[in-house]
Structures are given as C-alpha cells and as structure tokens.
Amino acid sequence: MTAIFTALLYRPILNLTVLLYGTIGLGDLGLAIIIMTLGIRLALAPLSVRAARSQRDLARLAPEIEAVKEKHKGDNTAQSEAVMKLYREKGINPLGGCLPLLIQLPVIFGMYRVFLNIFKTENLTLLYSFVPHPATINHLFLGVMDISMPSHIFALAAGLLQFFQVKLSTPALATGHAGQPMAGMNKQMMYLFPVMIIVISWNFPAGLALYWITTTLFSIGEQLYLRRR
C-alpha cells in the first residue's frame, strides 16, 4: 500500500509542487501551493457545482422527507425505503455533496507527506527527469512566514474560513422544520468541522493550513457565484 500511495499520490504531488516552485511559483513554495490548490479546485469545479446543487435540492426536499418519515413512523425499514424512493423520483443523490471532499482527502494526505519531506534534499531523488532539481527549497512564504513550521495564525484562519464556508453552503431550512435531523446535523457540522481543521492544522506544517485556506476561499467564491446565479 505504501508503494501504491507513493507512486499514485506522493510522488506526483511532490513533482508538481517542485515544478511549480521552480517556474511560475518564482521560488516561493507558498505561491506554488496556492497555484497548485487553485488548479486542483478548478479541475474539481464541475463536481463541486453538482455537490452544491445537491445540497440545495436536499434542503428543498426536507419537508417532503419529514412527511414521509411521519407517515411511516415507527417502521425504520419502511422509512428508509420511502425516502430512497423519494430521492430516486426527484433525481437526487444524498451523498452527492460529499464527493468533492472525499476526492480531496487522499490529496490532503499526499500533500501532508510532501510538506514533511520536501525540505529534505534526499527526498528530491523522487523527482522526474523533466522537473528542475533545486539545490534547496526556500521555507519562507512571501519572504516572511516559514511554512515548514506550524502556524497558529494560519490554523485559526483555516478554521474560521471553514466555519464561514459551511455556514454559507448550508441551505437555510424552513422555520417549521428547524428541529428536523438534517438541521441538527448541519448545525453540528458548522461547528465541528472548523474545530477539526484547527486541531489538525495546529501542529502540522503551515503549508497544509495554507492549502486549506486557499481551497476554502475557492469554495466561498464558488458558493457566492452559485447564489448570484
């Protein structure tokens, strides 16, 4: 599994990071991370848009779901079958909103390992022949912040932006259904996910938090764009 992870994720991400660092990243690893993150998010944009629409459709369907559950109250099997039938009739995939995050998780793991090892010159032996081999990697982002070390400022920024993004992407549910399970789950995610991001980023290299800040800002822009449309 380690060899597969290295071949399919770690090595390509390492090479792409170093390639961007030595070219349009202008020798700034932070800029290379931002450029790479934006490229990944642009590639995933069609999936992200579908996920956002799926969340919106689920919110609109919430009253009907509650009615179906009430109709089959006390029979969990019948409830599940009726809800799934409703999803099929409306053409909605209840897991559609999770797909972009699930795709990003392996990338995050790969980037974490890259950020741990990229500053060690012996690990640059995994670079492809067409990638320029730098003698060293500059640790400073914009000449100021060492992104090879944890940054509590970046960790807090990542968490706060994640809170705003979850709040923005959580469709407002009708007042009459505010107590339903979906509303409760959304509220839990609004607080739990940002806290989890802060905890993870607190002791990890700041490059990982920079990645999360960039991808979250992209998501916020995407949500604002979809709202305008």
Contacts in CASP RR format, 6 or more apart in sequence:
PFRMAT RR
TARGET T0000
AUTHOR 0000-0000-0000
METHOD contacts of the structure
MODEL  1
MTAIFTALLYRPILNLTVLLYGTIGLGDLGLAIIIMTLGIRLALAPLSVR
AARSQRDLARLAPEIEAVKEKHKGDNTAQSEAVMKLYREKGINPLGGCLP
LLIQLPVIFGMYRVFLNIFKTENLTLLYSFVPHPATINHLFLGVMDISMP
SHIFALAAGLLQFFQVKLSTPALATGHAGQPMAGMNKQMMYLFPVMIIVI
SWNFPAGLALYWITTTLFSIGEQLYLRRR
5 109 0 8 1.000
5 110 0 8 1.000
6 126 0 8 1.000
9 106 0 8 1.000
9 107 0 8 1.000
9 109 0 8 1.000
9 110 0 8 1.000
10 110 0 8 1.000
10 113 0 8 1.000
10 114 0 8 1.000
10 126 0 8 1.000
11 126 0 8 1.000
13 36 0 8 1.000
13 107 0 8 1.000
13 110 0 8 1.000
13 111 0 8 1.000
13 114 0 8 1.000
14 114 0 8 1.000
14 117 0 8 1.000
14 118 0 8 1.000
14 123 0 8 1.000
14 126 0 8 1.000
14 127 0 8 1.000
15 126 0 8 1.000
15 127 0 8 1.000
15 128 0 8 1.000
15 131 0 8 1.000
16 36 0 8 1.000
17 29 0 8 1.000
17 32 0 8 1.000
17 33 0 8 1.000
17 36 0 8 1.000
17 111 0 8 1.000
17 114 0 8 1.000
17 118 0 8 1.000
18 32 0 8 1.000
18 118 0 8 1.000
18 124 0 8 1.000
18 127 0 8 1.000
18 131 0 8 1.000
18 132 0 8 1.000
18 133 0 8 1.000
18 134 0 8 1.000
18 137 0 8 1.000
19 131 0 8 1.000
19 132 0 8 1.000
20 31 0 8 1.000
20 32 0 8 1.000
20 35 0 8 1.000
20 36 0 8 1.000
21 27 0 8 1.000
21 28 0 8 1.000
21 29 0 8 1.000
21 32 0 8 1.000
21 134 0 8 1.000
21 137 0 8 1.000
22 32 0 8 1.000
22 132 0 8 1.000
22 134 0 8 1.000
23 132 0 8 1.000
24 31 0 8 1.000
24 35 0 8 1.000
25 31 0 8 1.000
25 32 0 8 1.000
25 35 0 8 1.000
27 138 0 8 1.000
28 138 0 8 1.000
28 140 0 8 1.000
28 141 0 8 1.000
28 142 0 8 1.000
28 143 0 8 1.000
29 118 0 8 1.000
29 137 0 8 1.000
29 138 0 8 1.000
29 139 0 8 1.000
29 141 0 8 1.000
29 147 0 8 1.000
29 207 0 8 1.000
30 141 0 8 1.000
30 142 0 8 1.000
30 147 0 8 1.000
30 207 0 8 1.000
30 210 0 8 1.000
31 141 0 8 1.000
31 142 0 8 1.000
33 111 0 8 1.000
33 147 0 8 1.000
33 207 0 8 1.000
33 210 0 8 1.000
33 211 0 8 1.000
33 214 0 8 1.000
34 210 0 8 1.000
34 214 0 8 1.000
37 211 0 8 1.000
37 214 0 8 1.000
37 215 0 8 1.000
37 218 0 8 1.000
38 214 0 8 1.000
38 218 0 8 1.000
40 104 0 8 1.000
40 107 0 8 1.000
40 215 0 8 1.000
41 48 0 8 1.000
41 215 0 8 1.000
41 218 0 8 1.000
41 219 0 8 1.000
44 100 0 8 1.000
44 103 0 8 1.000
44 104 0 8 1.000
45 222 0 8 1.000
47 99 0 8 1.000
47 100 0 8 1.000
47 103 0 8 1.000
48 100 0 8 1.000
48 219 0 8 1.000
48 222 0 8 1.000
49 222 0 8 1.000
49 226 0 8 1.000
50 96 0 8 1.000
50 97 0 8 1.000
50 99 0 8 1.000
51 96 0 8 1.000
51 97 0 8 1.000
51 98 0 8 1.000
51 99 0 8 1.000
51 100 0 8 1.000
52 97 0 8 1.000
52 169 0 8 1.000
52 222 0 8 1.000
52 223 0 8 1.000
52 226 0 8 1.000
53 226 0 8 1.000
54 92 0 8 1.000
54 93 0 8 1.000
54 94 0 8 1.000
54 96 0 8 1.000
54 97 0 8 1.000
55 97 0 8 1.000
55 169 0 8 1.000
55 170 0 8 1.000
55 171 0 8 1.000
56 171 0 8 1.000
57 90 0 8 1.000
57 92 0 8 1.000
58 92 0 8 1.000
58 94 0 8 1.000
58 171 0 8 1.000
58 182 0 8 1.000
59 171 0 8 1.000
59 172 0 8 1.000
59 173 0 8 1.000
59 182 0 8 1.000
60 171 0 8 1.000
61 86 0 8 1.000
61 87 0 8 1.000
61 90 0 8 1.000
61 92 0 8 1.000
62 173 0 8 1.000
62 174 0 8 1.000
62 177 0 8 1.000
62 180 0 8 1.000
62 182 0 8 1.000
62 183 0 8 1.000
63 174 0 8 1.000
63 177 0 8 1.000
64 86 0 8 1.000
65 83 0 8 1.000
65 86 0 8 1.000
65 182 0 8 1.000
66 177 0 8 1.000
66 180 0 8 1.000
68 79 0 8 1.000
68 82 0 8 1.000
68 83 0 8 1.000
68 86 0 8 1.000
69 79 0 8 1.000
69 82 0 8 1.000
69 83 0 8 1.000
71 82 0 8 1.000
72 78 0 8 1.000
72 79 0 8 1.000
72 82 0 8 1.000
73 79 0 8 1.000
87 93 0 8 1.000
87 94 0 8 1.000
104 215 0 8 1.000
108 208 0 8 1.000
108 211 0 8 1.000
111 208 0 8 1.000
111 211 0 8 1.000
112 204 0 8 1.000
112 205 0 8 1.000
112 208 0 8 1.000
115 147 0 8 1.000
115 148 0 8 1.000
115 204 0 8 1.000
115 205 0 8 1.000
115 207 0 8 1.000
115 208 0 8 1.000
116 205 0 8 1.000
117 123 0 8 1.000
118 124 0 8 1.000
118 137 0 8 1.000
119 137 0 8 1.000
119 139 0 8 1.000
119 148 0 8 1.000
121 135 0 8 1.000
121 136 0 8 1.000
124 133 0 8 1.000
124 134 0 8 1.000
127 133 0 8 1.000
139 146 0 8 1.000
139 147 0 8 1.000
139 148 0 8 1.000
139 149 0 8 1.000
140 146 0 8 1.000
140 147 0 8 1.000
141 147 0 8 1.000
141 206 0 8 1.000
141 207 0 8 1.000
141 210 0 8 1.000
145 151 0 8 1.000
145 154 0 8 1.000
145 206 0 8 1.000
146 206 0 8 1.000
147 205 0 8 1.000
147 206 0 8 1.000
147 207 0 8 1.000
147 210 0 8 1.000
148 205 0 8 1.000
148 206 0 8 1.000
148 207 0 8 1.000
149 205 0 8 1.000
149 206 0 8 1.000
150 201 0 8 1.000
150 202 0 8 1.000
150 203 0 8 1.000
150 204 0 8 1.000
150 205 0 8 1.000
150 206 0 8 1.000
151 206 0 8 1.000
151 209 0 8 1.000
152 202 0 8 1.000
154 201 0 8 1.000
154 206 0 8 1.000
154 207 0 8 1.000
154 209 0 8 1.000
154 210 0 8 1.000
154 213 0 8 1.000
155 197 0 8 1.000
155 198 0 8 1.000
155 201 0 8 1.000
155 202 0 8 1.000
155 209 0 8 1.000
156 198 0 8 1.000
157 209 0 8 1.000
157 213 0 8 1.000
158 197 0 8 1.000
158 198 0 8 1.000
158 201 0 8 1.000
158 209 0 8 1.000
158 212 0 8 1.000
158 213 0 8 1.000
158 216 0 8 1.000
159 194 0 8 1.000
159 195 0 8 1.000
159 197 0 8 1.000
159 198 0 8 1.000
159 201 0 8 1.000
159 212 0 8 1.000
160 194 0 8 1.000
161 213 0 8 1.000
161 216 0 8 1.000
161 217 0 8 1.000
161 220 0 8 1.000
162 193 0 8 1.000
162 194 0 8 1.000
162 197 0 8 1.000
162 212 0 8 1.000
162 216 0 8 1.000
163 190 0 8 1.000
163 191 0 8 1.000
163 193 0 8 1.000
163 194 0 8 1.000
164 220 0 8 1.000
165 216 0 8 1.000
165 219 0 8 1.000
165 220 0 8 1.000
165 223 0 8 1.000
166 189 0 8 1.000
166 190 0 8 1.000
166 193 0 8 1.000
166 194 0 8 1.000
167 190 0 8 1.000
168 220 0 8 1.000
168 223 0 8 1.000
168 224 0 8 1.000
169 219 0 8 1.000
169 223 0 8 1.000
170 186 0 8 1.000
170 189 0 8 1.000
170 190 0 8 1.000
173 180 0 8 1.000
173 182 0 8 1.000
173 183 0 8 1.000
173 186 0 8 1.000
177 183 0 8 1.000
197 212 0 8 1.000
200 208 0 8 1.000
201 208 0 8 1.000
201 209 0 8 1.000
201 212 0 8 1.000
END
